[in-house]
Amino acid sequence: MKGQAKKAAFDYCEQLRIRNILTMLDMNARGELTVFERRDLYAALDNERTRTALRID
């Protein structure tokens, strides 16, 4: 049961992380991000796991 709980927690955290990135992309499109927030967004998008989850080539 520990393994299943650990995987469920990881999956939930991944969902929150991806949702946060999508929110930041939306805010960036509206010009609402600061330079520092934009830098964090670009760093998150430069992650292979994120690119796979968002299906970015």
N, CA, C and O of each residue as an XYZ file, in Angstrom:
228
protein
N       0.820     -1.198      0.000
C       0.000      0.000      0.000
C       0.862      1.258      0.000
O       0.457      2.285     -0.546
N       2.030      1.190      0.599
C       2.898      2.359      0.649
C       3.296      2.823     -0.747
O       3.339      4.021     -1.026
N       3.587      1.859     -1.620
C       3.987      2.200     -2.984
C       2.878      2.898     -3.751
O       3.131      3.837     -4.505
N       1.653      2.439     -3.557
C       0.515      3.048     -4.233
C       0.264      4.457     -3.721
O      -0.037      5.359     -4.502
N       0.385      4.649     -2.422
C       0.179      5.975     -1.835
C       1.251      6.939     -2.310
O       0.977      8.108     -2.583
N       2.466      6.440     -2.406
C       3.572      7.278     -2.865
C       3.352      7.707     -4.318
O       3.570      8.867     -4.667
N       2.919      6.765     -5.162
C       2.657      7.075     -6.568
C       1.497      8.051     -6.691
O       1.552      8.976     -7.500
N       0.451      7.858     -5.901
C      -0.705      8.752     -5.939
C      -0.308     10.163     -5.527
O      -0.758     11.138     -6.129
N       0.525     10.274     -4.512
C       0.989     11.590     -4.066
C       1.840     12.251     -5.146
O       1.707     13.448     -5.399
N       2.711     11.474     -5.782
C       3.549     11.999     -6.863
C       2.685     12.474     -8.027
O       2.900     13.563     -8.559
N       1.711     11.663     -8.422
C       0.824     12.029     -9.535
C       0.047     13.305     -9.223
O      -0.118     14.166    -10.088
N      -0.427     13.422     -7.990
C      -1.163     14.620     -7.589
C      -0.270     15.861     -7.656
O      -0.694     16.911     -8.137
N       0.955     15.736     -7.176
C       1.898     16.856     -7.223
C       2.211     17.249     -8.662
O       2.331     18.433     -8.977
N       2.343     16.251     -9.531
C       2.587     16.519    -10.950
C       1.418     17.277    -11.569
O       1.618     18.211    -12.346
N       0.211     16.878    -11.226
C      -0.973     17.566    -11.744
C      -1.000     19.015    -11.297
O      -1.311     19.906    -12.087
N      -0.675     19.256    -10.031
C      -0.638     20.632     -9.522
C       0.445     21.452    -10.223
O       0.231     22.618    -10.555
N       1.609     20.836    -10.447
C       2.714     21.527    -11.107
C       2.334     21.900    -12.539
O       2.594     23.021    -12.977
N       1.729     20.981    -13.261
C       1.318     21.252    -14.640
C       0.214     22.306    -14.664
O       0.222     23.188    -15.523
N      -0.728     22.224    -13.737
C      -1.797     23.236    -13.671
C      -1.210     24.616    -13.407
O      -1.666     25.605    -13.981
N      -0.205     24.689    -12.547
C       0.446     25.955    -12.248
C       1.151     26.508    -13.494
O       1.088     27.707    -13.766
N       1.810     25.643    -14.236
C       2.498     26.079    -15.452
C       1.490     26.582    -16.482
O       1.726     27.596    -17.139
N       0.374     25.881    -16.623
C      -0.658     26.329    -17.563
C      -1.235     27.683    -17.163
O      -1.504     28.528    -18.017
N      -1.421     27.882    -15.876
C      -1.894     29.185    -15.382
C      -0.877     30.271    -15.694
O      -1.242     31.368    -16.117
N       0.397     29.967    -15.486
C       1.441     30.950    -15.774
C       1.522     31.252    -17.273
O       1.766     32.396    -17.658
N       1.320     30.245    -18.114
C       1.304     30.486    -19.561
C       0.163     31.424    -19.938
O       0.329     32.321    -20.765
N      -0.985     31.210    -19.328
C      -2.130     32.082    -19.579
C      -1.838     33.516    -19.122
O      -2.124     34.474    -19.840
N      -1.274     33.650    -17.935
C      -0.934     34.984    -17.420
C       0.121     35.650    -18.294
O       0.073     36.860    -18.518
N       1.070     34.864    -18.786
C       2.111     35.406    -19.649
C       1.502     35.924    -20.958
O       1.906     36.971    -21.466
N       0.533     35.189    -21.495
C      -0.129     35.604    -22.733
C      -0.865     36.933    -22.544
O      -0.994     37.718    -23.483
N      -1.340     37.174    -21.333
C      -2.031     38.435    -21.040
C      -1.069     39.529    -20.584
O      -1.489     40.654    -20.314
N       0.221     39.202    -20.498
C       1.219     40.188    -20.092
C       1.215     40.501    -18.615
O       1.601     41.601    -18.217
N       0.790     39.567    -17.796
C       0.649     39.808    -16.361
C       1.835     39.333    -15.525
O       1.853     39.561    -14.316
N       2.819     38.685    -16.132
C       3.946     38.162    -15.364
C       5.075     39.185    -15.272
O       5.319     39.958    -16.198
N       5.750     39.165    -14.136
C       6.946     39.990    -13.989
C       8.109     39.275    -14.682
O       7.987     38.121    -15.091
N       9.204     39.957    -14.804
C      10.392     39.364    -15.421
C      10.817     38.109    -14.674
O      11.199     37.114    -15.290
N      10.752     38.154    -13.363
C      11.180     37.025    -12.549
C      10.232     35.836    -12.702
O      10.676     34.690    -12.774
N       8.935     36.110    -12.752
C       7.960     35.038    -12.944
C       8.119     34.421    -14.333
O       8.012     33.205    -14.492
N       8.373     35.255    -15.330
C       8.589     34.764    -16.684
C       9.834     33.880    -16.740
O       9.847     32.856    -17.423
N      10.864     34.277    -16.029
C      12.098     33.471    -15.966
C      11.800     32.101    -15.365
O      12.288     31.088    -15.865
N      11.012     32.062    -14.309
C      10.627     30.790    -13.690
C       9.797     29.936    -14.644
O       9.954     28.716    -14.694
N       8.923     30.581    -15.392
C       8.110     29.859    -16.369
C       8.992     29.238    -17.442
O       8.830     28.065    -17.777
N       9.913     30.004    -17.978
C      10.801     29.473    -19.017
C      11.666     28.336    -18.478
O      11.940     27.373    -19.193
N      12.094     28.441    -17.230
C      12.879     27.362    -16.620
C      12.027     26.099    -16.485
O      12.515     24.993    -16.718
N      10.775     26.260    -16.113
C       9.879     25.104    -15.983
C       9.633     24.462    -17.346
O       9.535     23.239    -17.450
N       9.533     25.279    -18.382
C       9.283     24.743    -19.720
C      10.525     24.089    -20.314
O      10.427     23.349    -21.293
N      11.685     24.354    -19.733
C      12.928     23.772    -20.217
C      13.221     22.439    -19.519
O      14.363     21.982    -19.492
N      12.199     21.838    -18.969
C      12.305     20.583    -18.240
C      11.687     19.483    -19.097
O      10.554     19.625    -19.558
N      12.404     18.403    -19.313
C      11.928     17.318    -20.179
C      10.618     16.724    -19.688
O       9.739     16.408    -20.489
N      10.482     16.570    -18.380
C       9.254     16.006    -17.808
C       8.056     16.912    -18.110
O       6.967     16.432    -18.426
N       8.269     18.219    -18.009
C       7.202     19.176    -18.295
C       6.855     19.156    -19.767
O       5.681     19.145    -20.136
N       7.875     19.151    -20.611
C       7.647     19.144    -22.052
C       6.878     17.895    -22.476
O       6.024     17.965    -23.360
N       7.173     16.760    -21.857
C       6.454     15.526    -22.164
C       4.998     15.632    -21.697
O       4.080     15.257    -22.427
N       4.796     16.134    -20.498
C       3.444     16.244    -19.955
C       2.570     17.204    -20.767
O       1.371     16.977    -20.924
N       3.180     18.276    -21.281
C       2.436     19.254    -22.072
C       2.434     18.906    -23.560
O       1.817     19.601    -24.368
N       3.128     17.829    -23.911
C       3.237     17.377    -25.308
C       3.840     18.460    -26.196
O       3.345     18.743    -27.288
N       4.918     19.057    -25.700
C       5.675     20.054    -26.467
C       6.834     19.338    -27.129
O       7.591     18.630    -26.465
N       6.977     19.514    -28.420
C       8.083     18.836    -29.148
C       9.392     19.510    -28.913
O      10.414     19.076    -29.444
